[in-house]
Amino acid sequence: METLFIADDEASIREGLKYIADWESLGFRLCGEASNGADALERILALQPSLVMLDVRMPKMHGTEVIRRAREAGYPGKCIILSGYSDFKYAQEAIRSGVSYYLTKPIDEDELYTVVGEVKAALSAEKQRSSHVAELKDKAKGVILHELLTGSLTAPLSDEDVEHFHLQADIYQVVICEDFHTHAAAAPYTFAELFKVINRENNVFEHLSVDSRDIVLLKGAHGLSKLVDFLDHYEDQPPQEGSPMESMFLTYGRPVRSLEEVHLSYKDAASLLSRRFFCAQEQHAIGYEMLPTRSDTVYPAADWRNDGGEVQVPAPNNKFTSPHDICSKSCMSLSEDTLTDFAERFVGYIQSYNRRMTVETLSELEYGLSHICGEIAEIKLFLTDLYLRIKESMNRNYVSAEIPFLSNSTVIAYINRRNYLYEIIKFLSEQFEMIMNAIGSPSRDTILDDVLFYIDHNFQHNIKLETIAPLFGYNSAYLGKIFSKTVGENFNSYIDHKRIELSKQLLLENKLKVYEIAEQIGYKNVDYFHKKFRKYVGESPAEFRKGNGLDTDSGKYPPPLKNGTET
């Protein structure tokens, strides 16, 4: 329904215009009226009516002046000038003021219907053209975004195009969202829907679909920081039942500084979808830091959420080992020698009831497999072969033990159906525990000692009770109770104490900066380390150093970038 505004200094004329036509059947509803030119101008600009009918002569301001000023202020609607004078000079002035229609008083009803019909047709045509233009712009933008993501853009975008499509930013990052439940048709929530409330004028992100994937292109430091805040919110504990994150799985690529590099971030995020197999239990997001190799870019350590105006490229999330560390530490392969080595070690630890080394070797196996570039099917085949070799050795060495092994076909089918590596590692752990019990394992009272030994040598990493407990044959709740009762504090508190004690040693050595110590002892960021240190020590790390007669360093955060490299 279009809107109508009437302006005339005579109340009887205004009333007559309201009832001279069936405005609703013509597609209009009255939205306001005025009795003088000044009020008319103010209300026209405020109400933005589709059609204005106003007298040419009114107190305070003539109708032609009202329309001229309204046009100068950007009013786009239609106007019909009414006048008791038939002199053509008024029509000329009205036309120069942007008036398309001129009616003389007394108004002929048929002529009014004809003119209003023409106005309605013109308004409909303009809306259709505007809608068509907007649709073409949306399609053009969709094509451009698709080509940016896939790297198929034939020529760089001009500054005018970048501004026109609201793509200007200092930094970009691609996020892919899919359903967390691997067999679900579609997630009830999408990442874009959660971020929609902050996406005013499309200045935070763009949303599109590529290859049936739900894609979000974050723009600017504000957009990227919202992703970090979103992930941090769910890092310490799994999403609660019914929360949006419970149904979502996200992958995110590297941050890049130009639109021409956006395809690199998308390539990262798309590649990570195939590496979901290596995610931890209840892990709902995986970032570019988890890619096994990274030869085409460098991720310098930097705090990119600064207040100085310059946008810095973010460092990898410390939740994962950096790609460079992976390349230098992980040299595992799916070779025959690797298979034989792991099989012999597991057989030896099982026969000696060495749960501690069994668990550590399982962790080594999981870490090594998660940082190689082998196909998932090859990794599953490797693990199947490993289990069958261990089974063969134990059956050969303990003929009379009657170990209740699963059939080979059952094991092969089970491993092939697993969606995650941790599920297979847990299965192996349970099988190794079963074998130990079958061949005559000693008292289980010593298991907590093995757990403590494992923690004492791994607390610098992102270890959690939920991931440790299955490796020792317990569920997390039961092991947590035993742990608290025996040790005198809960699991997380014990981890914090171990980390803080090590941090004090490192602070007293005075060789590392505070942010380097935070990274080395296993805290995800330096602010979190400061919070924990003050909680357990009663002062900040810098105050602790100063109290021990040492010079404090100012390096709470990594140094800023200079020309794309660390200073």
Residue, then its C-alpha position, 0 to 999 in steps of 0.5 A: m500500500e502506497t502512502l498519501f500526504i495532503a497539504d492545503d490551507e483550507a480545511s474543507i479542501r483537505e476533507g474533500l480530498k480525503y473523500i473525493a476518491d476511494w483511496e484504498s482501492l487506488g492503492f493508497r492510505l492517508c499518512g498525514e496532512a498540513s495546513n501551511g507550507a512550512d509544516a508540510l515540508e517538515r512532515i514530508l521529509a519525516l514521513q517520506p510519503s509516496l504521493v503528495m497533493l498540495d496547494v500551490r498557494m499556502p501560508k509560510m511557503h508556496g507549494t512549489e517551494v515546498i517541493r523544490r526544498a523537499r527535492e533538494a533534501g532527497y525526497p523521491g516521491k511523486c507530487i500533484i500540485l493543486s491550484g485555483y489558478s489556470d495560469f500556465k506560469y504556475a504549471q511551469e514553476a511546478i514542473r521546474s520544481g519536480v512536479s509531474y502532475y498539475l490539477t486545477k480547482p475545482i478538481d474533476e473526479d475522473e481527471l483525479y482518478t486518471v492522474v492518481g492511476e498514472v502515479k500508482a503505475a509509475l510508482s510500481a514501475e520504479k519499485q520493480r526497477s529498483s528491485h531488479v537493480a538490487e537483485l542484479k547487484d546481489k547477484a553480481k556481489g555473489v559472483i564476486l564473492h564466489e570468485l574471491l573465495t575460489g581464487s578465480l577472479t580474473a582481475p583485481l577489484s577497483d576501489e570503487d567496486v570494493e566500496h560499492f559492495h562494502l568489501q573494504a577492510d584491513i583484514y579478512q578471514v573465512v569461516i565454514c559452518e556445517d552440522f556437528h552431527t555428521h549424519a544430520a541434513a542441516a544445522p538448525y543454526t548457522f554461524a551467520e545467523l548468530f552474527k547477524v545482529i552485529n552485521r550492520e550495513n554488512n560491515v562485519f561479514e558477508h554470507l554465501s554458499v559455495d559448493s553447498r557449504d555455508i560460508v562466512l567472510l569476516k571483515g575487519a578486526h572487529g569481525l575477527s575479534k567476534l570469532v575469537d570471543f565466540l570460540d573462547h566462550y566455548e573453549d573451557q567446556p562443551p556447549q550446553e544442550g540446546s545452545p547454538m554451538e551444540s549443533m555447529f561445527l566450524t572451520y576457519g582459515r588464516p587471516v589475510r590482508s587483502l581480498e586477493e588472498v581471501h582464497l587462501s583462507y577459504k582453502d585452509a577452512a575447506s581443507l580442515l573439513s577433511r581433518r575433522f577426523f582428528c578433532a578431540q571429543e566434543q570439539h566444535a571448531i578447528g582452525y588453520e593452526m591444525l593444518p599439518t604443513r604450512s609452506d606458503t605463509v608465515y604466522p608471526a606471533a602478534d596481538w592483532r586486537n590492539d588499540g593503536g589503529e593498526v591491524q595485526v595478523p593474529a598468531p595461531n591459537n595456542k590450543f594447537t601446536s603451530p605448523h612450524d613446530i609440527c613440521s619440526k617435531s612430527c616425522m611419523s609415517l605410515s611405513e612398515d617400520t613404524l607399524t612394527d615399532f608401535a606393535e612391539r612397544f605395545v606388546g611389551y608394555i601390555q605384557s609388563y602391565n605398564r599402563r603408564m607407558t601404554v597411555e603415553t605411547l597411545s598419546e604419541l601415536e595419536y599425535g603423530l597420526s594427527h600431524i601427517c598428511g596421509e589419507i584417512a582411509e590409510i590411517k584407519l588401515f594402519l590402525t587396523d593392522l596395528y591391532l591385528r598384529i598385537k592380537e596375533s602376538m598376544n595369542r601366540n604368547y598366551v595360548s592358555a589365557e583365553i583372551p576375549f578378542l573381537s573377531n578380525s572382521t568385527v575390528i575391521a568394520y568397527i574402525n572403518r565406521r569411526n568418524y574420529l581418531y580419538e574413538i579408535i584410540k579409546f577403543l585400543s586403550e580399552q582393548f589393551e586394558m582388557i588384555m592386561n586383565a585377561i593375562g593377570s594384571p596386578s592391583r588397579d590401586t597403582i593406576l592413580d600413580d600412573v595418572l599422576f606420572y602422566i600429568d606431571h609430564n604433560f601438564q604443559h599441554n592442553i590435557k583434560l580429565e575427560t580425555i585422560a580418564p578413558l586412556f586408563g580405563y575409567n570414566s571421567a566422573y569416577l576418576g575425578k572422585i578418586f583423584s580429589k579424594t587421594v590427592g586432596e584437590n581436584f584435577n584442574s586445581y592440580i594442573d594449575h598448581k603444577r603450571i604455576e610452580l613451573s612458571k615461578q621457576l621460569l620467572l626466577e631464571n629471568k630468561l623468558k618474557v611473561y607471554e613466552i612463559a604463559e605459552q610454555i606452561g600451557y595457558k592459552n593466553v597471557d591474560y589468563f596466565h596473569k589471572k591464575f598467577r595472581k590467584y595462587v601467588g597473590e601478585s602478578p608475574a612482574e611483581f613476583r620478579k621484582g620482589n625477588g630482586l629481578d628486573t621485570d620485562s615489559g613483554k606481556y604481549p608479543p612484539p608488533l609486526k614490522n613490514g610483515t615480520e617479527t621485530 
